[in-house]
Amino acid sequence: MSVLKKSVLAITVSAGLMSSMVALAQPASSEKHAIYATELRQSVFKLLGSNMGPLGAMAKGKIPVNAEVVEKNAVRINQLSLMIADYTRTDTSKFSVKTEALAKIWQEGEHFAKDIDKLTLASTKLISAAKSKDEGAIKKAIGGVGKTCGGCHDHFKKD
Amino acid sequence: MSVLKKSVLAITVSAGLMSSMVALAQPASSEKHAIYATELRQSVFKLLGSNMGPLGAMAKGKIPVNAEVVEKNAVRINQLSLMIADYTRTDTSKFSVKTEALAKIWQEGEHFAKDIDKLTLASTKLISAAKSKDEGAIKKAIGGVGKTCGGCHDHFKKD
């Protein structure tokens, strides 16, 4: 079976059984599969980071707070947060892929799932804050999202 | 100014001025910036591809049609389609980055923007088809999305 086909099946199966992430964590079937899964996983986190970047700069006063941008980025962070479980399901820890993801992601699935939920919730709150256009509330809510990023990175990502 | 800061500003500025993509296409400011922009651009398209993969397999009868998976993936394709304009805004064509993106993306911005809209629309229709659970309608709508992928690739992506 080709790598692509295997991934297709993995995504399909997992997608049909959402919100039971722990049970579904599954080892990559080959190095090629692990590399592909890692690329996709990193894609999600790169996009998360690129949406978070400007928000962090706003919270720190480095650039002006722009509520429209905050709302757009918060929506994207929220959407991407809901993709993390699927895109981290494949355990690549047995293969030598270039990654900062720690094996704990697949060993402590419940903890990891809770951390994902925290990001989903914090980004939802940020969307609300952005709609309010209250700069103080926005900065506070950006901090809330940043805290969930940092909390998860501290535990599940290489220093 | 750091690459990250420049990117942050670029995303922030562009985000505040949506739906005028053509005027906003802007050259990467350095090779580092071009590499970063390319990584982010490719992240969006990798995720699009990974969502499309299972749908193509369903449309071709290689795996069973699963309306829930179709809806979830169609939603993600739709969300990602709305990110394409921002993530393709940086013109990396003057730098030797490893990419299959053709310079036409930045030379024919109006055409490219129309192709993005086609994907947004086709994925919206696929969401509706998935909700109907009508297998024929789903397969047809998957074909509609696939056509917009292929149409854009034919013109804007290396063979």
Interface residues (C-beta under 8 A of the other chain):
Chain A: L4 K5 S7 V8 L9 I11 T12 A15 G16 M18 E39 L40 Q42 S43 V44 K46 L47 S50 N51 G53 P54 A57 K62 I63 N66 E68 V69 K72 N73 R76 Q79 M83 Y87
Chain B: L4 K5 S7 V8 L9 I11 T12 A15 G16 M18 E39 L40 Q42 S43 V44 K46 L47 S50 G53 P54 A57 K62 I63 N66 E68 V69 K72 N73 R76 Q79 M83 Y87
